[in-house]
Amino acid sequence: MTETFIETDEQSLVLPVLPLPDVVIFPNSISPLFVVRPRSIAAVERAMSEQKDLFLVTQKSIEAETPSAADLHDVGTVSQILQVQRLPDGSIRIFVEGKEVSRCVEYSEDEKTLWAQVEPIRFSTRPGKRLTALKRTVLGQFETYAHLSERIPEDLYLNIKNIEEPLALCHAIANYCAFNTADKQALLEMGDVSQKYLFLSRIFSAENDLLGIETKILNQVKNQIGKSQKEYFLSEQLKVIEKELGIGNEEDVEIDEIQKAIDESKMSDEARDKAQRELARYSRMAPMSPESTVSRTYIEWLLDFPWGVYTKDRLELRRASRILNEDHYGLDKVKERIIEYLAVLRMVEGKMRGPILCLVGPPGVGKTSLARSIARTLGRKFARFSLGGVRDEAEIRGHRRTYVGALPGKIVQMMKKAGSSNPVLLLDEVDKMNTDFRGDPASALLEVLDPEQNVNFNDHYMEVDLDLSRVLFITTANTTDGIPWALQDRMEILRLPGYTRDEKMAIAQNFLVPRQLKEHGLHARQQIVFKKEGLEYLIDHYTREAGVRNLEREIASLCRKVARKAAESDKARAANIDPKTTRRLLGPVRFKEMEISAKPEIGSATGLAWTEVGGEILSVETTTMPGKGNLLLTGKLGDVMQESAKAALSYIRGHAKGLGIAEDFHEKTDIHVHLPEGAIPKDGPSGGVAMVTSIVSALSRRPVRQDVAMTGEITLRGKVLKIGGLKEKVIAAHRVRVRIVILPDDNRDDLEEVSADVRRELQFVPVTTIDEVLRLALSDPPSDAAAKPAKDPEPAQERESGKKPPRRSPRRRPAQPHVVAR
C-alpha cells in the first residue's frame, strides 16, 4: 500500500456499509451497482428508509462471500442512492453518486446490516508549478490512453479535460480508466493530491506501453489478412488465365487424383455417388474456405474405409486348437465355440455372418487377451475399443457433418484402423456404459450388434450404408447386470468363471512365470527357480481373486527383487522361490484362508455368495437374547437379503414345534442375524438356506456342522429354489476346503460346468426342502419325541445361573441324502 497522510474532521456519521467485491467508487461519479447478497440488500433498504447515504467500501479479497470488518478497507466513499430498481430474481439495481472520501473509525454490526462510523477526509493540496506540471503530464498521458484504448468516447474525454479543480480531475480520470482495483484503492487512500498525480503518471506509463504493443500486433494481423485476401484475388485471376491458356494447376492435379481413387475404390454405388457429388462441390470451393477442409476430410474418410477388403480366414481346425491352447489355459467352452464357428465357415466356404459373442467373467480371467487370440486364430485384423464410461451416442454412430470437428463413430474408425471389412472388433467393458442428455450408447449398439441390421449400418458422419455383417464382434463384461435386455438378446453370452487353485497353478507355471522371466531378463534355474509349493503359497496367501492378474503382479514383484540381487552381485546363487523365500521377499501374508472349525458351532452357518470377482464364503451368525420378538439384521444387507431373513423367520415360527423350538419364542426372544465384513454390501436370495440353518441352530441350541456349505433360496413352504452362479460358489467352497456343499436340486445339471478335479474333492447334496438341509447341517437332529419346546433358548441366562445345560443322549446320525457328482 502506498504512503498516506490523512487529516480527519471531527464530524462523523454512522452509515450502513455496502461492500464492493471489485469496484472502487470515486466522488462526483454516478455508477450502477447490482446488489445480490442479502446483507447488502438490507443495507440498501436501511439507507433508503433514512438519509439515502451509504458507505461504499471495497473488499480486500473478492472471494469473501460474507465480508466482515476484517475483510474491508478502512477508506471508502460516502455515496447517495439516486435510484433503486428491484429485479424479478430478488436482487436490486441501484444508481449511486459518490459524495466524499471518508475513513471508517469503527465497524459495528447488527443482525442484518454492517455499520460504519465514518469521518470525512481533508486532502492536502499544495498549488504550484510542480502540481501544474504533474497535471499536464497526466492529461497528456490520458489523451494517449484514450486514443489507444478506444474505450473513452471523445465527448467524455473533453468533459474530463475541462475540469479545473485538481482533486476532482484526478478522481474523474481514475474512475473512467480500466485500472486494476488495487491501484484504484491505493489512489483513493492517498492524502496528497501531488502524490495522486504522480501515482497516476506511473500507471499510465505502463498501460500505454502495453496498449501500444497491442495496437502494433492488431495492425500486423490486419495487414496479414489484407495480404491473404490479395493472394486469393490473384490466385483466382491466375486460375482464369491458366484456364484460357490450357495450363493445369496443382488443385486440378489433386482433384484428378481424388477422382482416380474414387474410380479404383470398391465402394458401394451409394457411396460412390456421394463421393462424386462431394468432389464436384469441393472443386468449386475456394482453397482458403473452411468448408473446403470439411469437404476434403469427408471424401478422405469415404476413401479410407476398407470397401470390399477382406482377409482370408485360416480355417485349419487343428491349428486353431493349438493356438488357443498356447495362449490360454482352460476356457474349454469358449474355445469349443470358436472351433465350431471355424467349422461352419469351412462348410459354407466363408460366406457366413459373423457371430456376436459376449464374454462375461470376473476381472483377470483373460477376456480381452482371448479376443486377441481369436483374431490370431482366424488370421484376421484386430481392433479394440473400450466402452467404459462412454455416455455419448455419437461415439458409436459419429457426429453429423454440420458440427465443427465432426468425425465418424468408433466403429468406422476401428474398421479404418484394421484396414479390413471382416476384422475382429473387441468392444471392451460393454457393461460400464452410461447414459445422459447426449444419448444412450447402448441403444446405438443395438443396430451394430444385430446380424439382421448391421448389413446396412448407417453412420451419422458417413451418411451411407456400411456392411458390418462379416465383422466378428466380441464384447466383454464383468456382469450382465449393466447390459440392457435388448442388447443381451442380440449377443451370445459365454461365461468365463474364475479359476480354481489348480488352474491358477497351471497358468502360473506354463504362462505367467515364463513371461515374467523373459520381461525381467532372468534365466530359469540359473538365477531363479519357482518351486511348486512356493507358487501354492503365493496363490493362497498373497492373492484373492477369480482371475490371475494380481498373481502375475506378485510374480513380477518377486522377479524384480531377484533381478536387483543379481544385478548387485555377479556371483549370486539362484533364488529358490519357496514359501519361506516368498514371505521374506513379499512381507507378511495378505490373506488368510477361512479356517473351517472341526467342531460344530451354535448359530453359525456357512453360506456361499457370488460376486463380480468370483465366489466367496458367506458366514451367517445368529444370537438370541431376551426381548419381544424383534429381528435385528446387520452386515449391510440389501432389500432382497432382508426379505430372505424375514421369510426364514416366518418359516421357523410356522414349524417351531417340529424343529424343537418353543412355539412362543417370538414373544420373549429377540434374534440378531449378522453377516461379517459389514462394510461390504450384500444382497440376493441365495443366502436363505444358511439363514434358516443359523436361526434354527441358535433357537434350538443344536450346533451346525462347519464342514458343510450351503446355498439356495427358500420359500414360506420350506422349498429350496434354484440359484445362479453355482460354479463360482463351488470354487469358493473348494478354496476353503469345505467337504460338503448343499445346493438346490434344480441346480443339479449345473454341476456339469464344474471341473472334474473339484467334483472329486467335494460332496454335493441336492435338496428340495429345508428339512433335508437341517437334517444334514445340524448335529443331533431331533426325533419326534425330542421335538419339545425349548424352555430357555438364551445362552446368556444359562451362563448367569452357573448351571450347565442338560447333556443330550447320543443319537445315531441318519443316513445322508443322495450325493451326486463325487
C-alpha positions in Angstrom: 0.0 0.0 0.0 1.3 3.5 -0.8 2.1 6.1 1.8 -0.9 8.0 3.0 -1.3 11.0 5.3 -4.9 11.9 6.1 -6.5 14.5 8.1 -10.0 13.9 9.5 -12.7 16.2 10.5 -14.3 16.0 13.9 -17.7 15.5 12.3 -18.6 11.8 12.0 -21.6 9.8 10.7 -22.9 6.3 11.2 -23.9 4.8 7.9 -24.8 1.3 6.5 -22.0 -0.4 4.7 -22.2 -1.8 1.2 -19.1 -4.0 0.5 -18.0 -4.0 -3.1 -16.1 -7.0 -4.4 -14.0 -5.5 -7.2 -15.2 -1.9 -7.7 -13.9 1.4 -6.3 -16.3 4.4 -6.2 -14.9 7.9 -6.6 -16.6 11.2 -5.6 -18.6 13.1 -8.3 -19.2 9.9 -10.3 -22.5 8.1 -10.9 -22.3 4.3 -11.1 -24.8 1.5 -11.4 -24.4 -1.4 -9.0 -26.2 -4.8 -8.8 -26.9 -5.8 -5.2 -27.4 -9.6 -4.7 -26.2 -10.5 -1.2 -29.0 -10.4 1.5 -26.8 -8.4 3.9 -26.1 -5.8 1.2 -29.8 -5.6 0.2 -30.6 -5.0 3.9 -28.1 -2.1 3.9 -29.7 -0.5 0.8 -33.1 -0.8 2.4 -31.9 0.8 5.7 -30.3 3.6 3.7 -33.5 4.3 1.7 -35.5 4.4 4.9 -33.3 7.2 6.3 -30.9 9.7 4.6 -30.2 7.6 1.5 -26.5 7.6 2.2 -24.3 4.6 2.1 -20.6 3.9 2.9 -19.3 2.1 -0.2 -16.0 0.4 0.6 -14.0 -2.2 -1.4 -13.3 -5.7 -0.1 -9.7 -6.8 0.4 -10.4 -10.1 -1.3 -13.0 -10.8 -3.9 -13.5 -14.3 -2.6 -15.2 -13.3 0.7 -18.9 -14.1 0.2 -20.0 -12.6 3.5 -17.3 -10.0 4.3 -16.7 -8.9 7.9 -14.9 -5.8 9.1 -11.6 -7.5 8.8 -12.3 -8.1 5.1 -12.8 -4.4 4.2 -10.6 -1.4 3.6 -10.8 1.5 6.0 -11.1 4.2 3.3 -14.2 4.3 1.1 -16.7 6.8 -0.4 -19.9 8.1 1.2 -22.4 7.9 -1.6 -26.0 8.9 -2.2 -28.6 6.5 -3.7 -30.2 8.1 -6.7 -32.4 5.3 -8.0 -33.5 1.8 -6.9 -34.8 -0.9 -9.3 -36.0 -4.3 -7.9 -35.4 -7.2 -10.3 -37.5 -10.4 -10.6 -34.8 -12.6 -9.1 -34.9 -10.7 -5.8 -31.7 -8.7 -6.5 -31.6 -4.8 -6.6 -30.0 -2.5 -9.2 -29.1 0.9 -7.7 -27.6 4.1 -9.1 -25.2 5.9 -6.6 -23.4 9.2 -6.8 -20.1 9.4 -4.8 -20.1 12.4 -2.4 -16.8 12.4 -0.4 -14.0 10.2 0.5 -14.2 9.0 4.2 -12.4 6.9 6.6 -14.1 4.3 8.8 -13.3 4.9 12.5 -15.1 1.8 13.7 -17.2 -1.0 12.2 -20.2 -2.5 14.0 -23.0 -4.8 13.0 -26.4 -5.9 14.0 -28.4 -9.0 12.9 -28.9 -7.8 9.3 -26.5 -4.9 8.5 -22.9 -3.9 8.8 -22.5 -0.3 10.0 -19.5 2.1 9.9 -18.7 5.2 11.9 -17.1 7.4 9.2 -15.2 10.7 9.2 -14.6 12.8 6.0 -11.0 13.2 4.8 -9.5 16.5 4.0 -6.9 16.2 1.2 -3.7 18.2 1.2 -3.4 20.4 -1.9 -0.2 22.5 -2.5 -0.7 24.7 -5.5 2.4 25.5 -7.5 4.4 24.7 -10.6 5.0 21.1 -9.6 1.3 20.3 -9.4 0.6 22.1 -12.7 3.4 20.1 -14.4 2.1 16.9 -13.0 -1.5 17.8 -14.1 -0.3 18.5 -17.7 1.7 15.3 -17.8 -1.2 13.2 -16.7 -3.6 14.9 -19.1 -1.2 14.1 -22.0 -0.9 10.5 -20.9 -4.7 10.3 -20.5 -5.1 11.6 -24.1 -2.7 8.9 -25.3 -4.6 6.3 -23.3 -8.0 7.4 -24.7 -6.6 7.2 -28.3 -5.0 3.7 -27.9 -7.7 2.0 -25.8 -10.7 3.4 -27.7 -12.7 2.8 -24.5 -13.3 6.5 -23.7 -15.6 8.5 -26.1 -14.3 11.8 -27.3 -17.1 13.9 -25.6 -16.3 12.2 -22.3 -12.6 12.9 -22.8 -13.3 16.6 -23.4 -15.6 16.9 -20.4 -12.9 15.4 -18.1 -10.2 17.6 -19.7 -12.2 20.7 -18.9 -12.3 20.0 -15.1 -10.3 22.7 -13.4 -10.2 21.5 -9.8 -7.1 19.2 -9.4 -8.6 16.7 -7.0 -11.8 16.3 -9.0 -9.8 15.9 -12.2 -7.7 13.2 -10.6 -10.7 11.3 -9.4 -12.5 11.6 -12.7 -9.6 10.2 -14.7 -9.1 7.3 -12.3 -12.9 6.5 -12.3 -13.1 6.1 -16.1 -9.8 4.3 -16.8 -9.6 0.5 -16.7 -7.0 0.2 -13.9 -7.0 -2.8 -11.5 -8.9 -2.5 -8.2 -5.8 -2.4 -6.0 -4.3 0.6 -7.9 -7.6 2.5 -7.7 -7.9 1.8 -3.9 -4.4 3.0 -3.4 -5.1 6.2 -5.3 -8.3 6.7 -3.3 -6.4 6.4 0.0 -3.6 8.9 -0.9 -4.0 12.1 1.1 -1.7 14.4 -1.0 -3.0 15.5 -4.5 0.5 15.7 -5.9 1.2 12.1 -4.9 -2.1 11.1 -6.6 -1.0 12.6 -9.9 2.5 11.1 -9.6 0.9 7.7 -9.0 -1.4 8.1 -11.9 1.5 9.0 -14.2 3.3 5.7 -13.3 0.2 3.7 -14.0 -0.4 5.5 -17.4 3.2 4.8 -18.4 2.8 1.1 -18.0 -0.7 0.9 -19.5 0.2 3.0 -22.6 3.2 0.8 -23.3 1.0 -2.3 -23.2 -1.7 -0.7 -25.3 1.0 0.4 -27.9 2.2 -3.2 -28.2 -1.4 -4.5 -28.6 -2.1 -1.9 -31.3 1.0 -2.9 -33.2 0.0 -6.6 -33.1 -3.5 -5.8 -34.3 -2.2 -3.8 -37.2 0.1 -6.7 -38.2 -2.8 -9.1 -38.1 -4.9 -6.7 -40.3 -2.0 -6.4 -42.8 -1.7 -10.2 -42.9 -5.4 -10.6 -43.5 -5.2 -8.0 -46.3 -2.3 -9.8 -47.8 -4.2 -13.1 -47.8 -7.2 -11.5 -49.5 -4.8 -10.1 -52.1 -3.3 -13.5 -52.7 -6.7 -15.1 -53.0 -7.8 -12.5 -55.6 -4.5 -13.0 -57.6 -4.9 -16.8 -57.4 -8.4 -16.6 -58.8 -7.1 -14.4 -61.7 -4.3 -16.9 -62.3 -6.9 -19.7 -62.5 -8.8 -17.9 -65.2 -5.6 -17.2 -67.1 -4.4 -20.8 -66.9 -7.8 -22.0 -68.0 -7.7 -19.7 -71.0 -4.1 -20.9 -71.9 -5.0 -24.6 -71.2 -2.4 -24.9 -68.4 -3.3 -27.1 -65.4 -2.6 -26.2 -61.7 -1.9 -28.1 -58.5 -5.5 -28.1 -57.4 -6.6 -29.7 -60.7 -4.0 -32.4 -60.2 -5.3 -33.0 -56.7 -8.9 -33.3 -57.9 -7.8 -35.7 -60.6 -6.0 -37.9 -58.0 -9.1 -38.0 -55.8 -11.2 -38.9 -58.9 -8.9 -41.7 -59.8 -9.0 -43.0 -56.2 -12.8 -43.0 -56.3 -12.9 -44.9 -59.6 -10.5 -47.5 -58.3 -12.2 -48.0 -55.0 -14.6 -50.9 -54.3 -17.1 -48.7 -52.5 -20.8 -49.2 -53.0 -22.8 -47.4 -55.6 -24.4 -45.2 -53.0 -21.0 -44.3 -51.5 -19.6 -43.7 -55.0 -22.4 -41.3 -55.9 -22.0 -39.5 -52.6 -18.2 -39.1 -53.2 -18.7 -37.8 -56.8 -21.1 -35.2 -55.7 -18.9 -34.1 -52.8 -15.9 -33.9 -55.1 -17.8 -31.7 -57.5 -18.8 -29.5 -54.7 -15.2 -29.4 -53.4 -13.8 -28.4 -56.8 -15.9 -25.3 -56.8 -14.8 -24.1 -53.4 -12.2 -21.5 -52.6 -9.0 -23.2 -51.3 -8.9 -20.9 -48.2 -12.6 -21.6 -47.4 -13.1 -23.5 -44.1 -15.8 -25.5 -45.8 -13.3 -26.9 -48.3 -11.4 -28.6 -45.5 -14.6 -30.2 -44.2 -15.5 -31.4 -47.6 -12.0 -32.8 -48.3 -11.9 -34.6 -44.9 -15.3 -36.3 -45.7 -14.0 -37.5 -49.1 -10.9 -38.9 -47.4 -13.0 -40.9 -44.9 -15.0 -42.3 -47.7 -11.9 -43.4 -49.5 -10.1 -44.7 -46.3 -13.0 -47.1 -45.4 -12.0 -50.6 -46.4 -14.6 -51.2 -49.0 -14.6 -54.8 -50.2 -11.2 -55.6 -48.5 -11.4 -59.0 -46.8 -8.6 -61.0 -45.2 -8.6 -64.7 -45.9 -9.7 -66.8 -42.9 -7.4 -69.6 -41.7 -9.8 -72.5 -41.3 -7.4 -75.3 -40.1 -9.2 -76.6 -37.0 -6.1 -78.3 -35.6 -4.0 -75.2 -35.9 -6.8 -73.1 -34.3 -7.0 -75.5 -31.3 -3.2 -75.4 -30.9 -3.1 -71.6 -31.0 -6.0 -71.2 -28.5 -4.3 -73.7 -26.1 -1.0 -72.0 -26.4 -2.4 -68.6 -25.4 -4.9 -69.7 -22.7 -5.3 -72.5 -20.2 -8.8 -73.9 -19.7 -11.8 -71.9 -21.1 -12.9 -75.0 -22.9 -16.4 -73.7 -23.6 -15.3 -70.6 -25.4 -12.6 -72.5 -27.3 -15.2 -75.0 -28.4 -17.5 -72.3 -29.7 -14.7 -70.7 -31.8 -13.8 -74.1 -33.3 -17.5 -74.6 -34.1 -17.5 -71.2 -35.9 -14.5 -72.2 -37.9 -16.1 -75.5 -38.9 -19.2 -73.8 -40.1 -17.2 -71.2 -42.1 -15.3 -74.1 -43.7 -18.6 -75.8 -44.7 -20.1 -72.7 -46.2 -16.9 -71.6 -47.8 -16.5 -68.4 -45.8 -19.9 -66.9 -46.6 -21.3 -66.5 -43.1 -22.4 -63.6 -41.0 -20.1 -63.0 -38.0 -21.5 -64.0 -34.6 -21.9 -61.6 -31.8 -20.1 -63.1 -28.8 -20.2 -61.6 -25.2 -17.5 -62.9 -22.8 -18.8 -62.4 -19.3 -16.5 -63.1 -16.3 -14.6 -61.5 -13.4 -11.6 -59.3 -14.0 -8.3 -61.1 -14.8 -9.7 -64.3 -16.4 -8.4 -63.4 -19.9 -11.4 -62.0 -21.7 -9.5 -59.3 -23.6 -6.5 -61.5 -24.4 -8.8 -64.2 -25.6 -10.3 -61.9 -28.2 -6.8 -61.2 -29.5 -6.2 -65.0 -29.7 -9.4 -65.4 -31.6 -8.2 -62.9 -34.2 -4.8 -64.6 -34.4 -6.6 -68.0 -34.8 -8.7 -66.7 -37.7 -5.9 -64.8 -39.3 -7.9 -61.6 -39.2 -7.1 -58.0 -38.2 -7.9 -56.9 -34.7 -9.1 -53.6 -33.2 -10.2 -52.8 -29.7 -12.4 -50.0 -28.2 -13.2 -49.6 -24.5 -16.8 -48.6 -23.8 -16.2 -48.0 -20.1 -17.6 -44.5 -19.2 -18.9 -43.8 -22.8 -22.1 -41.8 -22.5 -22.4 -40.1 -25.9 -24.3 -41.9 -28.6 -22.1 -40.1 -31.2 -19.2 -42.2 -30.0 -20.9 -45.1 -31.8 -22.7 -43.5 -34.7 -20.5 -40.5 -35.2 -21.3 -36.8 -35.4 -23.2 -35.1 -38.2 -21.1 -33.1 -40.5 -22.8 -29.9 -39.5 -20.8 -29.8 -36.3 -17.3 -28.3 -36.1 -14.7 -31.0 -35.8 -17.1 -33.8 -36.6 -15.8 -37.4 -37.0 -17.2 -40.8 -37.7 -18.0 -43.1 -34.8 -15.6 -45.6 -33.2 -17.0 -48.4 -35.3 -15.9 -46.7 -38.6 -12.6 -45.6 -37.0 -11.8 -49.2 -35.9 -12.6 -50.5 -39.4 -10.3 -48.0 -40.9 -7.6 -48.8 -38.4 -7.9 -52.5 -39.1 -7.9 -52.0 -42.9 -10.4 -54.8 -43.4 -14.1 -55.3 -43.8 -14.0 -58.6 -41.7 -11.9 -57.8 -38.7 -12.3 -58.9 -35.1 -13.6 -55.9 -33.3 -13.5 -56.0 -29.5 -16.0 -53.8 -27.6 -14.5 -53.9 -24.1 -16.4 -53.2 -20.9 -19.8 -53.2 -22.5 -21.5 -53.3 -19.1 -20.0 -50.0 -18.0 -21.6 -47.6 -20.5 -23.5 -44.6 -19.1 -26.5 -42.6 -20.3 -27.1 -38.8 -20.1 -28.6 -36.0 -22.2 -26.3 -36.7 -25.1 -28.0 -40.1 -25.8 -27.8 -43.7 -24.9 -24.8 -45.5 -26.5 -26.3 -48.9 -25.6 -29.2 -48.2 -27.8 -26.9 -47.2 -30.6 -25.2 -50.6 -30.3 -28.5 -52.4 -30.9 -28.0 -51.8 -34.7 -24.3 -52.6 -34.7 -24.7 -55.9 -32.8 -27.8 -57.1 -34.7 -26.9 -59.5 -37.5 -30.1 -58.7 -39.3 -29.5 -54.9 -39.3 -25.7 -54.3 -39.4 -25.6 -55.2 -43.0 -26.8 -51.7 -43.6 -25.3 -49.8 -40.7 -25.5 -46.0 -41.1 -23.0 -43.7 -39.5 -24.2 -40.2 -39.0 -21.0 -38.8 -40.4 -20.6 -41.1 -43.4 -24.2 -40.9 -44.4 -24.0 -44.1 -46.4 -24.8 -47.7 -45.6 -21.9 -49.8 -44.3 -21.8 -53.6 -44.3 -20.7 -54.9 -40.9 -22.2 -58.4 -41.4 -18.8 -60.0 -41.9 -17.3 -58.4 -38.8 -16.7 -60.7 -35.8 -17.9 -58.6 -32.8 -16.7 -59.7 -29.4 -17.8 -57.8 -26.3 -16.6 -58.3 -22.7 -18.3 -57.6 -19.4 -17.8 -58.4 -15.8 -21.6 -58.9 -15.2 -24.7 -58.8 -17.3 -26.5 -56.5 -14.8 -25.4 -53.4 -16.6 -26.3 -54.6 -20.1 -29.9 -53.8 -21.3 -32.0 -56.8 -22.0 -32.5 -55.8 -25.7 -28.7 -55.7 -26.1 -28.2 -59.0 -24.3 -30.8 -60.6 -26.6 -28.6 -59.8 -29.6 -25.5 -61.4 -28.2 -24.4 -64.9 -27.5 -23.2 -64.8 -23.9 -20.3 -67.1 -22.9 -19.5 -67.1 -19.3 -15.9 -67.4 -18.1 -15.8 -68.4 -14.4 -13.0 -67.8 -12.0 -10.0 -70.2 -12.0 -9.6 -72.9 -9.4 -6.4 -73.2 -7.4 -5.1 -76.0 -9.6 -5.9 -74.0 -12.7 -4.0 -71.0 -11.3 -1.1 -73.2 -10.6 -1.0 -74.5 -14.2 -1.4 -70.9 -15.6 1.4 -69.7 -13.4 3.8 -72.5 -14.4 3.0 -72.5 -18.1 2.3 -68.8 -18.9 2.9 -66.3 -16.1 6.3 -67.3 -14.8 8.0 -67.8 -18.3 6.6 -64.4 -19.4 7.8 -62.6 -16.3 11.3 -64.2 -16.5 11.6 -63.0 -20.1 10.5 -59.5 -19.3 12.9 -59.2 -16.3 15.9 -60.8 -18.2 16.1 -63.7 -15.7 17.2 -67.2 -16.6 15.3 -70.1 -15.2 17.3 -72.5 -12.9 20.4 -70.3 -13.2 19.0 -67.2 -11.4 15.6 -68.1 -10.1 13.6 -71.3 -9.6 9.8 -71.2 -8.7 9.0 -74.2 -6.5 5.6 -75.7 -6.7 5.0 -75.1 -3.0 6.1 -71.5 -3.4 3.6 -70.8 -6.1 0.9 -72.5 -4.0 1.8 -70.3 -1.0 1.7 -67.2 -3.3 -1.7 -68.1 -4.6 -3.2 -68.9 -1.1 -1.7 -66.0 0.9 -1.0 -63.1 -1.4 -3.9 -63.1 -3.9 -7.6 -63.3 -3.5 -9.2 -63.1 -7.0 -11.1 -65.0 -9.6 -8.5 -64.3 -12.3 -4.7 -64.2 -12.3 -3.9 -60.5 -12.8 -2.8 -60.0 -9.2 -1.0 -63.3 -9.2 1.1 -62.1 -12.2 1.8 -58.9 -10.4 3.1 -60.7 -7.4 5.3 -62.9 -9.6 6.6 -59.8 -11.2 7.4 -58.4 -7.8 9.4 -61.5 -6.9 11.3 -61.3 -10.2 12.2 -57.6 -9.6 13.7 -58.4 -6.2 15.7 -61.3 -7.6 16.8 -59.2 -10.6 18.1 -56.5 -8.2 20.0 -59.0 -6.2 21.5 -60.5 -9.4 22.5 -57.0 -10.7 24.2 -56.2 -7.4 26.3 -59.4 -7.3 27.5 -61.4 -10.3 28.1 -64.5 -8.0 24.6 -64.6 -6.5 23.1 -68.0 -6.3 19.8 -69.0 -7.9 16.9 -67.9 -5.7 14.5 -70.8 -4.8 11.0 -69.3 -4.5 9.6 -71.5 -1.8 7.1 -70.4 1.0 9.9 -69.1 3.2 11.5 -67.0 0.5 8.2 -65.7 -0.7 7.3 -64.5 2.8 10.8 -62.9 3.2 10.6 -61.0 -0.1 6.9 -60.0 -0.1 6.4 -59.4 3.6 3.5 -60.6 5.8 0.8 -62.6 4.2 -2.2 -60.5 2.9 -4.9 -63.1 3.0 -5.6 -66.0 5.3 -7.9 -68.7 4.3 -11.1 -69.1 6.3 -10.5 -71.8 8.8 -13.2 -74.5 8.9 -13.7 -75.5 12.5 -13.8 -79.2 13.1 -16.2 -78.7 16.0 -19.8 -77.8 15.2 -20.9 -74.3 16.4 -24.3 -73.0 17.6 -25.8 -70.2 15.5 -23.0 -70.2 12.8 -23.7 -71.4 9.3 -21.5 -71.3 6.2 -23.2 -69.8 3.1 -21.9 -69.2 -0.4 -22.1 -66.0 -2.3 -21.4 -64.8 -5.9 -19.5 -61.5 -6.6 -18.2 -59.8 -9.6 -14.7 -61.2 -8.9 -15.8 -64.8 -8.3 -17.4 -66.8 -5.5 -17.0 -66.1 -1.8 -17.7 -67.7 1.6 -20.6 -66.0 3.4 -20.7 -66.6 7.1 -24.1 -66.2 8.8 -24.1 -65.7 12.6 -27.2 -65.7 14.8 -27.6 -65.0 18.5 -30.6 -64.7 20.7 -31.4 -62.6 23.7 -34.5 -61.8 26.0 -36.8 -59.5 24.3 -40.1 -59.1 22.5 -39.6 -61.0 19.3 -37.7 -58.4 17.3 -35.5 -59.4 14.4 -32.3 -57.4 14.0 -30.3 -57.7 10.7 -26.8 -56.3 10.4 -23.9 -56.6 7.9 -25.1 -54.0 5.2 -27.8 -56.3 3.8 -29.8 -55.4 0.7 -33.6 -55.5 0.5 -33.7 -58.9 -1.1 -31.5 -60.5 1.6 -33.5 -58.8 4.4 -36.7 -60.3 2.9 -35.0 -63.7 2.9 -34.3 -63.4 6.6 -37.9 -62.4 7.3 -39.1 -65.4 5.2 -36.7 -67.7 7.2 -38.1 -66.4 10.5 -41.7 -66.9 9.3 -41.0 -70.5 8.2 -39.4 -71.2 11.6 -42.4 -69.8 13.5 -44.7 -71.9 11.5 -42.7 -75.1 12.1 -41.3 -74.4 15.6 -42.7 -77.5 17.2 -41.2 -79.8 14.6 -37.9 -78.1 14.9 -37.6 -78.5 18.7 -38.2 -74.8 19.4 -40.6 -73.2 21.9 -43.7 -72.2 20.0 -43.8 -68.8 21.8 -40.2 -67.9 21.3 -41.2 -64.9 19.2 -42.9 -63.4 22.3 -39.9 -63.3 24.6 -36.8 -63.7 22.4 -35.0 -61.2 20.1 -33.0 -62.6 17.3 -29.9 -60.9 15.9 -28.6 -62.1 12.5 -25.2 -60.7 11.4 -23.1 -61.3 8.3 -19.5 -60.4 9.0 -17.5 -57.9 6.9 -20.2 -55.3 7.5 -18.6 -52.7 5.2 -19.3 -54.8 2.1 -22.9 -54.6 0.7 -24.6 -58.0 0.4 -27.8 -58.9 -1.4 -29.6 -61.7 -3.1 -31.9 -64.6 -2.2 -29.4 -67.4 -2.2 -28.5 -66.9 1.5 -32.0 -68.0 2.7 -30.9 -71.6 3.4 -28.0 -70.5 5.5 -30.1 -68.0 7.4 -32.7 -70.7 8.3 -30.0 -73.1 9.5 -28.3 -70.4 11.6 -31.5 -69.2 13.2 -32.8 -72.7 13.9 -29.4 -73.6 15.5 -29.5 -70.5 17.8 -33.0 -71.2 18.9 -32.8 -74.9 19.4 -29.2 -74.9 20.7 -28.2 -77.5 18.1 -24.7 -76.9 16.6 -24.2 -76.5 12.9 -21.5 -78.6 11.1 -18.8 -76.3 10.0 -17.6 -78.5 7.1 -20.9 -78.0 5.3 -21.5 -75.0 3.0 -24.9 -74.3 1.6 -26.8 -72.1 -0.9 -30.4 -71.8 -2.0 -33.4 -69.6 -1.9 -36.2 -70.6 0.4 -40.0 -70.2 0.3 -42.5 -69.9 3.2 -43.4 -73.5 2.5 -39.9 -74.6 3.1 -38.9 -75.3 -0.5 -35.4 -74.7 -1.8 -35.3 -72.9 -5.1 -32.7 -72.6 -7.9 -29.9 -70.0 -7.6 -27.3 -68.6 -10.0 -23.5 -68.5 -10.0 -23.2 -72.1 -8.8 -19.8 -72.7 -10.4 -18.2 -69.7 -8.8 -19.7 -70.6 -5.4 -18.4 -74.2 -5.6 -15.0 -72.9 -6.5 -15.1 -70.7 -3.3 -16.1 -73.7 -1.2 -13.3 -75.8 -2.7 -10.8 -73.0 -2.0 -11.5 -73.1 1.8 -11.6 -76.9 1.8 -15.3 -77.4 2.7 -16.2 -81.1 2.5 -20.0 -81.0 1.7 -21.9 -78.5 -0.4 -25.7 -78.4 -0.2 -27.4 -77.0 -3.3 -30.9 -76.8 -4.8 -31.9 -79.9 -6.7 -32.8 -77.7 -9.6 -29.1 -76.8 -9.9 -28.1 -80.5 -10.3 -27.4 -80.1 -14.0 -25.2 -77.0 -13.4 -22.6 -79.2 -11.7 -21.5 -80.4 -15.2 -19.8 -77.0 -15.6 -17.7 -77.6 -12.5 -14.3 -79.1 -13.3 -13.8 -82.8 -12.6 -11.0 -82.1 -10.1 -13.3 -80.0 -7.9 -16.1 -82.6 -8.2 -13.8 -85.3 -7.0 -12.8 -83.4 -3.8 -16.3 -82.2 -2.8 -19.6 -83.9 -1.9 -22.7 -82.3 -3.4 -26.1 -82.8 -1.8 -29.0 -81.6 -3.9 -32.1 -80.8 -1.8 -35.7 -79.8 -2.4 -36.8 -78.8 1.1 -35.3 -77.0 4.1 -35.9 -80.1 6.2 -33.3 -82.0 4.2 -30.8 -79.2 4.8 -31.4 -79.2 8.6 -31.1 -83.0 8.9 -27.6 -82.8 7.3 -26.3 -79.5 8.7 -27.5 -79.7 12.3 -25.9 -82.0 14.8 -28.2 -84.3 16.8 -31.4 -83.9 14.8 -34.5 -84.3 17.0 -36.7 -87.3 16.9 -40.5 -86.9 17.3 -40.1 -87.4 21.0 -37.5 -84.8 21.3 -39.4 -82.2 19.4 -40.4 -80.4 22.6 -40.4 -76.6 23.1 -37.1 -75.3 24.4 -37.6 -73.9 27.9 -34.9 -71.3 27.5 -33.2 -70.6 24.2 -30.9 -67.9 25.7 -27.4 -69.0 26.5 -26.7 -65.8 28.5 -29.2 -66.9 31.2 -27.5 -70.3 31.4 -24.1 -68.7 32.0 -25.6 -66.4 34.6 -27.2 -69.2 36.6 -23.9 -71.2 36.6 -25.8 -74.3 35.6 -24.7 -76.5 32.7 -27.3 -77.4 30.1 -28.5 -81.0 30.3 -26.4 -83.4 28.3 -28.2 -84.9 25.4 -28.1 -88.6 24.9 -26.1 -89.6 21.9 -28.1 -90.4 18.8 -27.1 -92.1 15.6 -26.8 -89.7 12.6 -29.4 -90.5 10.0 -28.2 -91.6 6.5 -27.1 -88.6 4.4 -29.2 -87.6 1.4 -28.1 -88.9 -2.0 -24.7 -87.4 -3.0 -24.0 -86.8 -6.7 -21.0 -85.7 -8.7 -18.4 -87.0 -6.3 
